[in-house]
Amino acid sequence: MDTDHILLALIGAGTSFVVFCLMRFPQTRRPQFQPYGPFSLASSFLSAVLILLLSALTVYAHAVWN
């Protein structure tokens, strides 16, 4: 695995974690979006998994392209 694949995977994992935290914990959002409250645990988890799968697909596509 090249360093660019590792970097893409780390960025995807970090983005997935940030998406989960922003959806689940409203105090981490911007003040204008805090009144909406937390999303359900299932929707937060599924969104984070979707981002993680998209990043894994990106890493795979990049590996196949090169």
C-alpha positions as CSV (number, residue, x, y, z in Angstrom):
1,M,0.0,0.0,0.0
2,D,1.3,3.4,-0.9
3,T,1.3,6.4,1.4
4,D,-1.4,8.0,-0.7
5,H,-3.7,5.0,-0.1
6,I,-3.0,5.2,3.6
7,L,-3.6,8.9,3.7
8,L,-6.9,8.5,1.8
9,A,-8.0,5.7,4.3
10,L,-7.1,7.9,7.3
11,I,-9.0,10.9,5.9
12,G,-12.0,8.7,5.3
13,A,-11.9,7.2,8.8
14,G,-11.5,10.7,10.3
15,T,-14.4,12.0,8.3
16,S,-16.6,9.1,9.3
17,F,-15.8,9.8,13.0
18,V,-16.6,13.5,12.6
19,V,-19.9,12.8,10.8
20,F,-20.9,10.5,13.7
21,C,-20.0,13.0,16.3
22,L,-21.7,15.9,14.6
23,M,-24.9,14.0,14.1
24,R,-25.0,12.4,17.5
25,F,-23.8,15.3,19.7
26,P,-25.5,18.6,18.9
27,Q,-23.2,20.6,21.2
28,T,-20.4,20.1,18.7
29,R,-22.3,21.7,15.9
30,R,-22.4,25.4,15.0
31,P,-24.8,27.4,17.2
32,Q,-27.3,27.9,14.4
33,F,-27.7,24.1,14.0
34,Q,-27.7,23.1,17.7
35,P,-31.4,23.5,18.3
36,Y,-32.2,20.6,16.0
37,G,-31.1,18.0,18.6
38,P,-29.3,14.7,18.2
39,F,-30.1,12.2,15.4
40,S,-30.9,8.7,16.4
41,L,-28.0,6.3,17.1
42,A,-29.0,4.2,14.1
43,S,-29.0,7.0,11.6
44,S,-25.7,8.4,13.0
45,F,-24.0,5.0,12.8
46,L,-25.3,4.2,9.3
47,S,-24.2,7.6,8.0
48,A,-20.7,7.1,9.5
49,V,-20.6,3.6,7.9
50,L,-21.7,5.0,4.6
51,I,-18.9,7.6,4.6
52,L,-16.4,4.9,5.6
53,L,-17.5,2.6,2.8
54,L,-17.3,5.4,0.3
55,S,-13.8,6.2,1.4
56,A,-12.9,2.5,1.1
57,L,-14.3,2.5,-2.4
58,T,-12.2,5.6,-3.2
59,V,-9.1,3.9,-1.9
60,Y,-9.9,0.8,-4.0
61,A,-10.6,2.8,-7.1
62,H,-7.4,4.7,-6.7
63,A,-5.4,1.5,-6.3
64,V,-7.0,0.0,-9.4
65,W,-6.4,3.2,-11.4
66,N,-2.7,3.2,-10.6
